Amino acid sequence: MTTPTKTQPFLIRLRPTTRELLDKASADQGRSRASIVDQVLRDTLAVKYGTLEPRLQRFLMGQRQP
């Protein structure tokens, strides 16, 4: 069982087509729009702006020669 994470409300503007995609994904995945937006932002931004250790590991893995 996971511990609930504290969340903060955040308002954003979306294009109508983006909102439509988000609504379809929400219905398809059975998740809230907020949950999907949170995951997509984390997955997308963590690559560049996340903590150093995972980024360093990805960098080093890409540099290894077989």
C-alpha atoms as a printed R data frame, in Angstrom:
   type eleno elety resid chain resno       x      y       z
1  ATOM     1    CA   MET     A     1   0.000  0.000   0.000
2  ATOM     2    CA   THR     A     2   1.439  3.380  -0.988
3  ATOM     3    CA   THR     A     3   1.310  6.458   1.172
4  ATOM     4    CA   PRO     A     4  -0.750  9.333  -0.173
5  ATOM     5    CA   THR     A     5   1.357 12.121  -1.600
6  ATOM     6    CA   LYS     A     6   0.530 15.719  -0.823
7  ATOM     7    CA   THR     A     7  -0.661 17.463  -3.974
8  ATOM     8    CA   GLN     A     8  -1.186 21.107  -4.858
9  ATOM     9    CA   PRO     A     9  -3.883 22.501  -7.139
10 ATOM    10    CA   PHE     A    10  -2.515 24.015 -10.339
11 ATOM    11    CA   LEU     A    11  -4.539 25.594 -13.127
12 ATOM    12    CA   ILE     A    12  -3.407 25.270 -16.735
13 ATOM    13    CA   ARG     A    13  -4.774 26.248 -20.118
14 ATOM    14    CA   LEU     A    14  -5.183 23.553 -22.736
15 ATOM    15    CA   ARG     A    15  -6.029 23.705 -26.401
16 ATOM    16    CA   PRO     A    16  -9.394 22.075 -27.152
17 ATOM    17    CA   THR     A    17  -7.655 19.264 -29.054
18 ATOM    18    CA   THR     A    18  -5.295 18.632 -26.127
19 ATOM    19    CA   ARG     A    19  -8.225 18.521 -23.711
20 ATOM    20    CA   GLU     A    20  -9.955 16.036 -26.002
21 ATOM    21    CA   LEU     A    21  -6.864 13.792 -25.994
22 ATOM    22    CA   LEU     A    22  -6.655 14.058 -22.221
23 ATOM    23    CA   ASP     A    23 -10.332 13.173 -21.814
24 ATOM    24    CA   LYS     A    24  -9.921 10.134 -24.092
25 ATOM    25    CA   ALA     A    25  -6.837  8.964 -22.185
26 ATOM    26    CA   SER     A    26  -8.619  9.459 -18.873
27 ATOM    27    CA   ALA     A    27 -11.593  7.373 -19.957
28 ATOM    28    CA   ASP     A    28  -9.406  4.701 -21.565
29 ATOM    29    CA   GLN     A    29  -7.062  4.349 -18.582
30 ATOM    30    CA   GLY     A    30  -9.675  4.838 -15.867
31 ATOM    31    CA   ARG     A    31  -7.566  7.543 -14.260
32 ATOM    32    CA   SER     A    32  -8.162 11.180 -13.477
33 ATOM    33    CA   ARG     A    33  -6.963 13.882 -15.839
34 ATOM    34    CA   ALA     A    34  -4.798 15.249 -13.026
35 ATOM    35    CA   SER     A    35  -3.108 11.870 -12.577
36 ATOM    36    CA   ILE     A    36  -2.287 11.634 -16.275
37 ATOM    37    CA   VAL     A    37  -0.985 15.210 -16.474
38 ATOM    38    CA   ASP     A    38   1.160 14.641 -13.372
39 ATOM    39    CA   GLN     A    39   2.678 11.450 -14.783
40 ATOM    40    CA   VAL     A    40   3.353 12.935 -18.225
41 ATOM    41    CA   LEU     A    41   5.030 15.994 -16.726
42 ATOM    42    CA   ARG     A    42   7.170 13.895 -14.377
43 ATOM    43    CA   ASP     A    43   8.183 11.472 -17.131
44 ATOM    44    CA   THR     A    44   8.986 14.262 -19.556
45 ATOM    45    CA   LEU     A    45  10.740 16.728 -17.261
46 ATOM    46    CA   ALA     A    46  12.613 14.309 -14.998
47 ATOM    47    CA   VAL     A    47  14.909 13.371 -17.882
48 ATOM    48    CA   LYS     A    48  16.369 16.861 -18.022
49 ATOM    49    CA   TYR     A    49  15.519 18.416 -14.669
50 ATOM    50    CA   GLY     A    50  15.427 15.454 -12.277
51 ATOM    51    CA   THR     A    51  18.015 14.565  -9.691
52 ATOM    52    CA   LEU     A    52  21.552 14.055 -10.887
53 ATOM    53    CA   GLU     A    53  22.018 10.363 -10.017
54 ATOM    54    CA   PRO     A    54  19.499  8.837 -12.493
55 ATOM    55    CA   ARG     A    55  20.629 11.220 -15.235
56 ATOM    56    CA   LEU     A    56  24.261 10.361 -14.588
57 ATOM    57    CA   GLN     A    57  23.473  6.625 -14.736
58 ATOM    58    CA   ARG     A    58  21.670  7.051 -18.081
59 ATOM    59    CA   PHE     A    59  24.626  9.014 -19.418
60 ATOM    60    CA   LEU     A    60  27.142  6.419 -18.289
61 ATOM    61    CA   MET     A    61  25.062  3.532 -19.656
62 ATOM    62    CA   GLY     A    62  24.988  5.213 -23.049
63 ATOM    63    CA   GLN     A    63  28.774  5.601 -23.055
64 ATOM    64    CA   ARG     A    64  29.664  1.968 -22.334
65 ATOM    65    CA   GLN     A    65  31.037 -0.017 -25.228
66 ATOM    66    CA   PRO     A    66  30.142 -3.764 -25.546
